[in-house]
């Protein structure tokens, strides 16, 4: 699971075209890409994971590491709830404590509103995975 975390922000489905979406850290360095077919790559284009259309998140060996449900519930590989993604961009852990935010412009912030990355054009629930699979 730790292997896919350097680009956890890239755990999203690209919504346009066949090209990969770029994901950047707080210093605008590219940390990864996600292709429209759900392949997640690190900054050197090495495949490190996959995201399926049903919300299943897998590592590079196709081992399931978690799930994102349509209602915003995030579960680990054993179906235990580890958090929630609210429609306003607030990210909560399993005890409903706020752990971060994803702003409408794709800016990803920690619980103290410090910018930790950018996922412009990436759906909220997928960008929020950063908080659960690192």
C-alpha positions in Angstrom: 0.0 0.0 0.0 2.8 2.5 0.8 4.2 2.0 -2.7 1.3 3.9 -4.3 1.3 6.7 -1.8 3.9 9.0 -3.4 1.2 9.6 -6.0 -1.9 9.0 -4.0 -3.2 12.3 -5.4 -3.2 10.5 -8.7 -5.8 8.0 -7.5 -8.4 9.4 -9.7 -10.1 8.7 -13.0 -9.1 10.9 -15.8 -12.3 12.4 -17.2 -11.1 13.7 -20.6 -9.3 12.2 -23.5 -6.8 9.4 -23.6 -3.9 11.4 -22.2 -2.7 11.2 -18.6 -3.7 13.7 -16.0 -0.7 15.2 -14.2 -0.7 15.5 -10.3 1.6 17.9 -8.5 2.9 18.3 -5.0 2.9 21.6 -3.1 5.9 22.8 -5.0 4.4 22.1 -8.4 6.6 19.1 -9.0 5.0 16.3 -10.9 4.5 13.3 -8.6 2.5 11.2 -10.9 -0.1 10.6 -13.7 -3.4 8.8 -14.1 -4.4 7.6 -17.5 -8.0 7.5 -18.6 -8.0 3.7 -18.4 -7.2 4.0 -14.6 -3.5 3.2 -14.7 -1.6 5.1 -12.0 2.0 6.0 -12.8 4.7 7.7 -10.8 6.7 10.7 -12.0 8.9 8.4 -14.1 5.9 6.7 -15.8 6.3 3.5 -13.8 2.9 1.8 -13.1 2.3 1.8 -9.4 -1.4 1.1 -9.2 -4.9 1.0 -10.7 -8.2 2.5 -10.1 -11.3 0.7 -11.4 -14.5 2.4 -12.5 -16.3 0.8 -9.5 -14.0 2.6 -7.0 -11.6 -0.3 -6.3 -8.0 0.8 -5.7 -5.3 -1.7 -6.5 -1.5 -1.7 -6.2 0.9 -2.5 -9.0 0.4 -6.3 -8.4 -3.4 -5.9 -8.7 -3.8 -6.4 -5.0 -6.9 -4.5 -3.7 -5.9 -1.9 -1.2 -9.2 -0.1 -0.8 -12.5 1.1 -2.1 -14.3 4.4 -2.6 -18.1 4.0 -2.5 -20.4 6.3 -4.5 -21.7 7.9 -1.2 -18.1 9.1 -0.3 -17.4 6.3 2.2 -13.7 5.1 1.9 -13.0 1.5 3.0 -9.8 -0.5 3.4 -9.2 -3.8 1.7 -11.2 -5.6 4.5 -14.2 -3.3 3.9 -13.6 -1.4 7.2 -14.6 2.2 6.9 -11.5 4.4 7.2 -13.1 7.8 6.3 -15.5 9.9 4.4 -15.4 12.4 1.5 -18.0 15.0 1.9 -19.5 16.8 -1.1 -18.1 20.2 0.1 -14.5 18.9 -0.1 -14.1 18.1 3.6 -12.2 14.8 4.2 -13.0 13.0 7.5 -11.5 10.0 9.2 -13.6 7.1 10.5 -14.3 9.1 13.7 -15.6 12.1 11.7 -12.5 14.2 12.5 -11.5 16.5 9.7 -8.1 15.5 8.2 -8.1 17.7 5.1 -9.8 19.5 2.3 -10.0 19.4 -1.5 -10.9 22.8 -2.9 -13.0 23.2 -6.1 -9.9 24.3 -8.0 -8.1 21.0 -7.1 -5.9 22.4 -4.3 -5.4 19.7 -1.7 -4.9 20.9 1.9 -4.2 19.2 5.2 -6.3 19.8 8.3 -4.4 23.1 9.0 -5.2 24.4 5.5 -1.6 24.0 4.4 -1.4 23.1 0.7 0.0 19.7 0.1 -0.7 19.3 -3.6 -2.7 20.0 -6.7 -5.1 17.8 -8.5 -6.7 20.2 -11.0 -9.6 18.8 -12.9 -9.6 15.6 -10.8 -12.9 14.5 -9.2 -13.1 15.2 -5.5 -13.4 11.7 -4.2 -10.3 10.5 -6.1 -8.1 13.4 -5.0 -9.3 12.7 -1.4 -7.8 9.2 -1.4 -4.5 10.8 -0.4 -5.7 11.0 3.2 -6.6 7.3 3.4 -3.9 5.4 1.5 -0.7 6.9 2.7 
